[in-house]
Amino acid sequence: MHAADVVIDDVRVVCLPEAVTGPFQEGDSRHAVVARAAGMTGVFGPVDELPAALVAAGLGRTVIGCRVSDHAELLTRLLARLGPHGAGLGRWAAGAVDCAVWDLHGKLSGLPVAALLTDTPAPRVPVYGSWLSLDLARDGAADAVRGTAAQGFAFTKWSMRRTQNVQHMAELAGCAASWAEAPVALDALGTWGVETAADLASLLPPGTVRWVEDPLPRTEKDAYRELRAASSLPVAFGERLSDAASARELLELGPAAFTFDVAWCGGITEACTWMALAEQAGTPVHLHGRAFLPALHLAAAFPHLAGPLEYQVVWEPKRQRALSGTVVPEDGWAALPEGPGLGLEVRC
């Protein structure tokens, strides 16, 4: 039976077995979304408890009867069911279902997801390394940054929460670039504000920072327009956006990078739209690493648009315990799995 003729007959959520994928720690993702059709399953995971609960509470049933290959219709059904709640966790839940169905489509077709998106996917994609739980001010931070940079990533990214001493923040950023022997990306985690961003930009040594991700608590056009007027700081954003219209508006401001997450934005289907928006705006795309495997396929399908993909050096290996194999970057590149669908099975 051709994938175009197959309809989804079940979507469910399963709890990952700790005996297989654990031991779990506080905050670990412990669920997977499973889509079934024609006796075959597509799976996406691990997924956090709250978006998984939304899928289990009825969102997943919305797409039963939808053709596996009709991804646009599937996304329309999901967003219609979410209604005014189709942001944040709602988008993440929709994205989990969408990614599971793309995995199912690939398995039914015998092709990797990237090959469903393009006839000539790249066999590997560049990656950058991030370690956002590392405190750059702690003892041993220099060795951690040097060791990470030595793995050959395209570049590295580090967290930089707002403190009262902006001078100290600038000094730490300079240290990180010195330890990495290259400009670094910083993730402000939405904690800075316009004044802090402008002050820091005036203090950063030249060539220190590639961009600062999410410097403002709100990813809104007016806020980032104000920042652009106050500072020449190169900024990146994307993971906090929840719809294409907002993405289009923000991209008009010409950010240094667009860093959206494939699952959080609503899934692979919606991510393709956001890639097209970035191409129209001429903005480099550096996909967020939370949904690493779907992002890997998307980057491979759009190698002319996607710059290095984020690899979270501490968290991603833990997530991949739930998979039948691993994708470990080598010398700054990650190979696309050769199997059908997303290429690696979730061990559920």
C-alpha positions, -999 to +999 in steps of 0.1 A: +000+000+000+014+034-010+019+059+018-004+084+000-034+060+005-028+052+042-047+069+070-038+073+106-057+049+128-042+057+162-021+083+181-011+076+216+015+086+243+037+060+260+059+064+290+095+054+283+107+024+303+132+036+329+149+001+328+157+007+292+162+044+287+170+056+323+180+061+349+158+092+349+167+124+368+145+154+377+135+172+345+143+144+321+118+138+293+100+105+298+074+101+271+070+094+234+043+101+209+033+071+187+013+073+154+000+041+139-012+033+104-013+001+083+002-019+111+033+003+113+043+029+138+060+063+137+074+076+169+089+109+182+105+112+216+115+119+242+088+144+250+082+163+282+053+155+304+031+186+297+031+185+259+027+147+261-004+152+283-020+175+258-015+148+231-030+121+253-059+143+264-073+145+229-050+164+206-037+132+191-072+119+183-077+149+161-056+135+133-071+100+133-084+093+098-060+119+082-038+106+054-003+100+065+012+119+036-011+149+040+010+169+064-007+202+057-041+188+066-027+172+097-012+205+109-045+223+101-064+199+123-040+201+152-040+239+152-078+241+148-081+218+179-058+240+199-075+272+189-064+301+211-041+278+230-020+270+199+012+286+214+039+274+238+031+239+250+003+237+224+027+241+195+051+217+211+024+191+215+013+196+178+050+194+168+054+161+186+025+146+167+037+160+134+072+146+139+058+112+147+037+112+116+067+122+094+086+093+109+056+070+100+055+085+065+092+078+060+089+042+072+059+035+050+078+049+020+111+033+029+129+067+029+145+091+054+124+121+063+150+143+046+145+124+013+107+131+016+115+168+017+140+169-011+154+146-038+190+153-028+194+156+010+229+163+023+245+132+039+257+152+068+253+187+083+275+210+103+268+215+140+278+238+168+282+229+204+262+244+233+266+239+270+240+262+287+242+247+321+278+257+325+285+287+347+313+306+330+324+321+364+329+287+381+362+270+387+370+247+358+349+267+332+380+274+312+389+237+308+352+230+299+351+256+272+385+246+258+375+209+258+343+216+240+358+238+214+385+212+208+359+188+195+358+206+162+324+223+164+317+251+139+315+273+170+302+271+206+274+287+226+273+295+263+247+309+287+249+344+300+221+354+324+217+390+334+236+401+365+239+435+381+275+439+369+275+443+331+312+448+331+317+414+346+293+399+320+315+414+292+346+401+308+332+366+310+322+368+274+357+378+265+371+349+285+348+324+268+360+336+233+396+335+245+393+300+258+375+288+227+400+307+205+370+319+184+340+342+187+312+325+207+274+327+207+258+337+240+223+327+251+208+353+274+177+331+280+154+362+278+169+378+309+187+410+297+164+437+284+173+466+261+194+486+285+216+456+295+220+446+259+230+481+249+254+485+278+270+451+271+274+458+234+295+489+243+318+468+265+324+437+245+358+434+229+357+433+191+353+398+176+340+383+209+305+374+201+288+359+170+254+367+183+233+369+215+203+347+215+170+358+231+184+389+249+148+402+256+121+386+277+095+391+249+101+381+213+081+409+199+088+432+169+085+465+189+109+453+216+135+442+191+131+473+170+139+493+202+170+472+208+182+477+172+178+514+176+198+514+209+226+490+200+244+473+172+245+440+191+240+410+168+210+391+180+193+358+173+159+345+182+132+320+171+126+293+197+101+315+216+080+323+185+048+304+180+034+313+146+046+321+111+031+356+111+052+366+141+083+350+126+078+370+094+075+402+113+106+396+134+127+385+104+121+419+088+144+433+114+174+414+100+186+393+129+221+377+128+205+342+131+171+325+132+172+298+159+138+282+160+131+247+172+115+222+148+092+206+174+084+237+194+073+257+163+047+230+154+067+203+138+085+196+105+056+207+084+055+242+100+093+243+101+094+241+063+073+273+061+097+290+086+127+280+065+111+296+035+105+328+055+141+329+065+152+325+029+130+354+018+145+375+046+181+365+038+185+354+074+209+325+084+191+296+101+208+278+130+182+253+142+176+249+179+188+215+193+159+204+215+144+183+187+178+173+173+168+144+151+140+162+132+163+193+129+190+171+115+167+159+087+154+195+080+190+208+078+200+180+055+170+188+033+178+225+031+216+227+032+217+260+013+196+276+040+206+259+073+239+268+089+253+248+118+227+230+139+228+231+177+241+201+195+236+203+232+267+186+245+253+177+279+216+172+273+215+155+239+235+124+248+210+119+277+180+122+253+196+097+229+196+070+255+159+066+244+170+058+209+182+027+192+214+043+182+232+076+185+242+106+164+275+118+177+291+147+158+326+142+145+349+172+137+319+195+136+296+174+114+267+151+121+258+123+097+222+118+086+209+084+098+203+061+068+172+043+080+137+052+070+117+079+088+138+097+114+163+069+112+165+058+148+139+040+168+126+053+201+130+024+226+095+024+239 
